[in-house]
Structures are given as C-alpha cells and as structure tokens.
Amino acid sequence: MYVGSTQTNTTGNQSSNNTNSTSLTSNRTQTFSVPLSLTVNSNKYFVTGYPQKVKVHLTGPSALVTTTANTQNFKAYADLSKLGVGRHTVRIQQDGLNNDLRYRFEPATIKVDIQPRETVSYPLTVKYSQRNIASGYQAGDANADVKNVKITGASDQINRIKSVVAQLNVPQNAKSSISSQAIIEALDSKQNTVNVVITPATADVTLPITPGNSKELPIKLEPKGITDDNESFTLTSATKRVRVFATKAELAKLSSVKVEVDTSDVTKTKTKKVTLDPKLNNVKGFDPERIAVKITRNN
C-alpha cells in the first residue's frame, strides 16, 4: 500500500509537470498595432505619407507572445537615413523582438515622400460664416489671442499656402458675442488644407455680435468708488472711440459713451481692463467690449 501510494503520487506529479511544460512551450499567434518610427534627419527633411501605426502578427511561445503584446518592448521602424529627396518605398523593420518569436508587419512596406524641411512664420486671420449671423445683427472685428503662427513642413507644401486661418464655429442665427477656441488651418488657393505642422494649433477667438444699427462715439471716463471728497484721479486710455450698437432712437440720444472706472483699490498708478456697460448707456453693445484704462491718483 505504501509503495502504491508513492507511485500514484509520482505519476500525478509527472502529469502535472507535463501539463505545465505543454502550456509553456505551446505556440500562439497574436495581432496588435504598434507605433511606427522613422530613422531620418528631421532637422533637414520633412516626411509625409507614412502611417502612424502598423499591425504586427507575432507567433511563438504562448507566454512570450502575451508578454510582448502587453509590454510592446520593441520598436517598429523604417530606415530613411540613406535616402534623399523624393518618393520611396521602404521596408518596415523591428528592433528588440525576442529571437524565439516570428513576426510579420502589415503593411510590410510603406511609401514615403521626403522633402527639404522648412519653417516659416505666417500672419493669422479669423474665418467664420457670415450667413450664420442672425438677421438684423452684425459682427464686429474678430480678435484672436494669436497674431502669427510658426509653420513647419515640406518646402513644396509650404509653397502651396495662401492663407492661415482660425476656423471659428458660429452657430446658426447667432445673436450674441462668441468667445471660443478655434482650430488653425493652412489653406491653398482652392481652400484645401495643406499638410504642414502649425504651432500653436489653436487660438482663442472673440467675435462681437450685436444689433445692426451702430455708430462710432468718443468715450467719457469717469471715476467710480471715491469715498473721500479730497480724492482725485486722472483717467486715460489709448482707445478714444468705440462703436456703439443700439436702435436708431437710442443712438440719436448719445454724443459719447460713459465708462465708469473703479478707483477704490488704486493707491498710486494702475492699469485696468474695463468692460463697457451697455445698461449704463442704454444701448445693446460695443466694439470693443473692453478697453484698457490707466488710473493715476493725484493726491
């Protein structure tokens, strides 16, 4: 009975070891996507036409395939270091795969276009659909926080550029001012997007939308928040006139725009951004809506 027990246990252990050995040495195939990198002098050349990712089909020991798929501790790349300007077909290679693994890339080759790299500066303009402004309303001058952008790309693509615009999305029947982030695009003569890298990629744009009747009037700066009769302030602004939007009757009553400036926290000299108040002047709005005012305490 003792010997039999020993033999039974030994058989069980051998069976277990065989099972474990089988699971470790069994093969499997797994397919997944990996980033594709390029070996190229990026300071001299700009490359287009290649995919950002490629598929790799791995076959080998099950545990090794699973680990490799999870960690992706290898690199898929195309070597362009010995190629010059022009269009080329290049084989995808790998670096770092275990020798026990077999692999196949999909696609196995890629087509690339190598061109001289160029970087230029372009002025930015804001583009939007005027048709989306509600009837009886009008848009003022769109203002973007970015004035110029840096464009990098192939020289033949940069030569196609005719304008660089921030595409502002204006909802249909818009009746109020819009402040939104807009995507920046480089366009050719047919308004097609040019394949280049733009820095920055977006801009913050403000578009004033107000009722249609308007006229330009001078501003009248008045201090607000004075608590002492002996206090005195000098108020100045580089903006001398603003466009006022209102009904014809409201505009007829106005000869200037009253702008109240809070001076309560000014001890010597301070410059503030002041928002013009439509209710204070009984109008619909202004362009610009905010102005910079320099406040100087006189005593």
Wavefront OBJ file of the C-alpha trace (Angstrom):
o trace
v 0.000 0.000 0.000
v 2.851 2.350 0.775
v 4.647 1.637 -2.495
v 1.441 2.066 -4.481
v 0.788 5.388 -2.831
v 4.236 6.552 -3.755
v 3.819 5.501 -7.364
v 0.443 7.209 -7.626
v 1.817 10.492 -6.338
v 4.784 10.273 -8.656
v 2.536 9.720 -11.632
v 0.396 12.663 -10.633
v 3.436 14.934 -10.375
v 4.720 13.803 -13.743
v 1.336 14.502 -15.303
v 1.266 17.960 -13.740
v 4.775 18.724 -14.938
v 3.904 17.601 -18.460
v 0.857 19.889 -18.452
v 2.911 22.860 -17.275
v 5.597 22.133 -19.831
v 2.999 21.941 -22.573
v 1.488 25.326 -21.585
v 4.902 26.954 -21.553
v 6.034 25.596 -24.924
v 2.760 25.756 -26.875
v 2.697 28.333 -29.662
v 0.145 31.018 -30.409
v -0.319 33.925 -32.803
v -1.478 37.404 -31.809
v -2.009 40.552 -33.872
v -1.852 44.102 -32.496
v -0.906 47.638 -33.563
v 2.352 49.378 -32.682
v 3.655 52.926 -33.331
v 5.865 53.368 -36.375
v 9.002 55.475 -36.022
v 11.307 56.818 -38.720
v 15.074 56.954 -38.787
v 15.681 60.241 -40.590
v 17.454 63.585 -40.216
v 14.367 65.527 -39.096
v 16.295 68.806 -38.988
v 16.953 68.542 -42.713
v 13.963 66.616 -44.082
v 10.194 66.539 -43.632
v 8.495 63.199 -44.358
v 4.866 62.609 -45.343
v 2.767 59.660 -46.478
v 3.545 57.147 -43.745
v 1.044 55.626 -41.238
v 1.366 56.419 -37.546
v 0.838 52.760 -36.622
v 1.279 49.352 -38.266
v -0.024 45.891 -37.406
v 2.348 43.146 -36.315
v 1.496 39.426 -36.369
v 3.532 37.602 -33.702
v 3.922 33.820 -33.481
v 5.870 31.939 -30.810
v 5.686 30.526 -27.289
v 2.337 31.482 -25.784
v 3.683 33.195 -22.668
v 6.293 35.126 -24.653
v 3.742 36.337 -27.207
v 1.388 37.510 -24.443
v 4.160 39.345 -22.594
v 5.396 41.042 -25.775
v 1.875 42.113 -26.770
v 1.269 43.611 -23.309
v 4.598 45.407 -22.928
v 5.357 46.203 -26.597
v 9.018 46.336 -25.589
v 10.290 46.531 -29.155
v 10.337 49.145 -31.932
v 8.862 49.092 -35.436
v 10.728 51.487 -37.707
v 11.539 52.481 -41.282
v 15.132 53.433 -42.016
v 15.285 56.533 -44.238
v 18.767 57.617 -43.196
v 20.363 56.750 -46.547
v 17.543 58.153 -48.718
v 17.356 61.576 -50.329
v 14.583 63.872 -51.535
v 11.792 62.118 -53.419
v 9.268 59.294 -53.134
v 10.457 55.940 -51.821
v 9.112 52.511 -50.874
v 10.650 51.345 -47.601
v 10.528 48.035 -45.720
v 9.403 48.081 -42.084
v 11.907 46.628 -39.643
v 11.953 45.800 -35.950
v 14.388 46.166 -33.082
v 14.084 44.357 -29.756
v 11.936 41.277 -30.516
v 12.942 38.022 -28.845
v 14.672 35.597 -31.221
v 12.091 32.905 -30.367
v 9.340 34.996 -31.978
v 8.376 35.086 -35.647
v 6.818 38.295 -36.914
v 5.134 39.821 -39.939
v 4.267 43.509 -40.381
v 1.122 44.700 -42.134
v 1.844 46.539 -44.342
v 5.309 45.097 -44.910
v 6.419 48.234 -46.781
v 5.327 51.863 -46.820
v 5.581 54.698 -49.328
v 7.091 57.951 -48.097
v 7.728 61.360 -49.598
v 10.929 63.028 -48.369
v 11.239 66.771 -48.933
v 13.511 69.555 -47.646
v 12.271 70.802 -44.271
v 11.291 74.460 -43.982
v 9.918 76.646 -41.183
v 8.169 79.979 -41.819
v 6.018 82.477 -39.928
v 2.548 83.413 -41.178
v 0.001 86.020 -40.027
v -3.254 84.573 -38.678
v -6.722 85.669 -39.769
v -10.093 84.576 -38.371
v -12.585 82.865 -40.664
v -16.277 82.273 -39.947
v -19.599 82.026 -41.767
v -21.322 85.419 -42.066
v -24.518 83.595 -43.084
v -24.895 82.307 -39.523
v -25.278 85.826 -38.091
v -28.946 86.481 -37.304
v -30.899 88.921 -39.462
v -30.679 92.460 -38.075
v -27.409 91.716 -36.294
v -23.839 92.321 -37.323
v -20.423 91.006 -36.382
v -17.610 93.288 -35.282
v -13.918 92.643 -35.788
v -12.909 89.144 -34.717
v -9.956 89.160 -32.345
v -7.587 86.203 -31.778
v -5.032 85.854 -28.996
v -2.532 84.661 -31.636
v -1.264 87.080 -34.283
v 1.352 84.929 -36.037
v 1.957 81.179 -36.209
v 5.002 79.045 -36.969
v 4.588 76.575 -39.838
v 6.904 73.624 -40.435
v 6.697 71.215 -43.338
v 7.989 70.113 -46.704
v 9.039 73.065 -48.851
v 6.663 72.074 -51.680
v 3.728 72.063 -49.222
v 4.666 75.412 -47.675
v 4.820 76.939 -51.160
v 1.138 75.985 -51.611
v -0.035 78.050 -48.634
v -2.116 81.106 -49.475
v -3.631 81.827 -46.061
v -3.546 80.660 -42.434
v -6.904 80.925 -40.691
v -8.530 80.215 -37.348
v -11.802 78.480 -38.213
v -14.361 79.886 -35.737
v -17.574 77.910 -35.357
v -20.551 80.313 -35.333
v -23.942 78.705 -34.575
v -26.859 79.449 -36.882
v -28.919 82.567 -36.105
v -26.254 83.872 -33.721
v -27.365 86.978 -31.796
v -24.699 87.276 -29.108
v -20.938 87.596 -28.990
v -18.839 84.424 -29.210
v -15.663 83.527 -27.338
v -14.326 80.145 -28.367
v -11.237 78.131 -29.237
v -10.699 77.799 -32.981
v -8.590 75.300 -34.924
v -5.848 76.864 -37.060
v -5.502 75.662 -40.652
v -3.199 76.415 -43.563
v -5.126 76.685 -46.853
v -4.111 76.723 -50.505
v -5.647 78.818 -53.305
v -8.590 76.386 -53.575
v -9.229 76.469 -49.817
v -7.872 72.945 -49.377
v -5.946 72.132 -46.198
v -2.168 71.970 -46.640
v -0.295 69.154 -44.877
v 2.006 71.073 -42.504
v 2.620 71.347 -38.754
v 1.230 74.567 -37.205
v 2.337 75.979 -33.836
v 0.162 76.779 -31.961
v -2.590 74.509 -33.314
v -5.486 76.550 -31.861
v -6.331 80.142 -30.955
v -8.811 81.752 -28.569
v -11.106 83.947 -30.673
v -13.667 86.578 -29.678
v -16.314 87.724 -32.161
v -18.651 90.561 -31.069
v -22.192 90.149 -32.436
v -24.644 92.975 -31.808
v -27.775 94.595 -33.281
v -27.174 96.156 -36.676
v -27.574 99.890 -36.050
v -24.329 101.437 -34.879
v -22.137 104.498 -34.855
v -18.722 105.397 -33.522
v -18.620 107.686 -30.470
v -15.944 109.080 -28.145
v -15.628 107.618 -24.639
v -16.053 109.594 -21.429
v -14.078 108.135 -18.490
v -15.495 108.714 -15.009
v -14.051 107.501 -11.670
v -16.184 105.224 -9.509
v -15.743 104.235 -5.870
v -14.392 107.536 -4.495
v -15.057 107.683 -0.737
v -13.177 110.868 0.118
v -14.035 114.286 -1.300
v -10.318 115.073 -1.425
v -9.565 112.093 -3.673
v -8.758 112.878 -7.288
v -7.783 110.618 -10.239
v -6.601 111.077 -13.793
v -8.035 108.511 -16.229
v -6.529 107.890 -19.678
v -6.954 105.265 -22.403
v -5.354 104.577 -25.772
v -8.875 103.805 -27.012
v -10.547 107.141 -27.737
v -13.653 105.974 -29.637
v -15.779 102.809 -29.703
v -18.536 101.527 -31.950
v -21.932 101.574 -30.257
v -24.783 99.218 -31.241
v -28.347 100.257 -30.467
v -31.629 101.286 -32.067
v -31.675 104.426 -34.202
v -33.567 106.277 -31.484
v -31.065 105.269 -28.805
v -28.119 106.254 -30.949
v -29.644 109.648 -31.668
v -29.615 110.478 -27.940
v -25.926 109.707 -27.482
v -22.967 112.005 -28.070
v -20.446 109.981 -26.028
v -20.088 106.684 -24.178
v -19.946 106.819 -20.404
v -17.321 104.483 -18.942
v -17.192 104.088 -15.157
v -13.783 103.072 -13.803
v -13.432 101.606 -10.294
v -10.678 103.533 -8.485
v -11.300 102.171 -4.975
v -8.183 99.944 -4.966
v -5.764 102.402 -6.602
v -3.091 103.925 -4.377
v -0.691 105.331 -6.994
v -0.923 104.229 -10.637
v -2.682 101.200 -12.084
v -3.908 99.973 -15.484
v -7.183 98.064 -15.629
v -9.216 96.253 -18.265
v -12.648 97.860 -18.045
v -15.778 96.263 -19.519
v -18.130 98.783 -21.117
v -21.609 98.599 -19.581
v -24.482 98.629 -22.148
v -27.093 99.327 -19.426
v -25.209 102.401 -18.251
v -25.600 103.925 -21.718
v -28.956 102.287 -22.610
v -27.566 100.523 -25.675
v -27.177 96.930 -26.921
v -23.376 96.617 -27.006
v -19.942 97.906 -28.001
v -16.962 97.023 -30.158
v -14.549 96.632 -28.468
v -16.357 95.450 -25.365
v -13.344 96.037 -23.076
v -10.703 98.775 -23.006
v -7.520 99.367 -21.045
v -7.610 102.391 -18.728
v -4.648 103.896 -16.882
v -5.601 105.255 -13.461
v -3.344 107.759 -11.688
v -4.086 109.017 -8.176
v -3.466 112.765 -7.903
v -3.300 113.115 -4.127
l 1 2 3 4 5 6 7 8 9 10 11 12 13 14 15 16 17 18 19 20 21 22 23 24 25 26 27 28 29 30 31 32 33 34 35 36 37 38 39 40 41 42 43 44 45 46 47 48 49 50 51 52 53 54 55 56 57 58 59 60 61 62 63 64 65 66 67 68 69 70 71 72 73 74 75 76 77 78 79 80 81 82 83 84 85 86 87 88 89 90 91 92 93 94 95 96 97 98 99 100 101 102 103 104 105 106 107 108 109 110 111 112 113 114 115 116 117 118 119 120 121 122 123 124 125 126 127 128 129 130 131 132 133 134 135 136 137 138 139 140 141 142 143 144 145 146 147 148 149 150 151 152 153 154 155 156 157 158 159 160 161 162 163 164 165 166 167 168 169 170 171 172 173 174 175 176 177 178 179 180 181 182 183 184 185 186 187 188 189 190 191 192 193 194 195 196 197 198 199 200 201 202 203 204 205 206 207 208 209 210 211 212 213 214 215 216 217 218 219 220 221 222 223 224 225 226 227 228 229 230 231 232 233 234 235 236 237 238 239 240 241 242 243 244 245 246 247 248 249 250 251 252 253 254 255 256 257 258 259 260 261 262 263 264 265 266 267 268 269 270 271 272 273 274 275 276 277 278 279 280 281 282 283 284 285 286 287 288 289 290 291 292 293 294 295 296 297 298 299
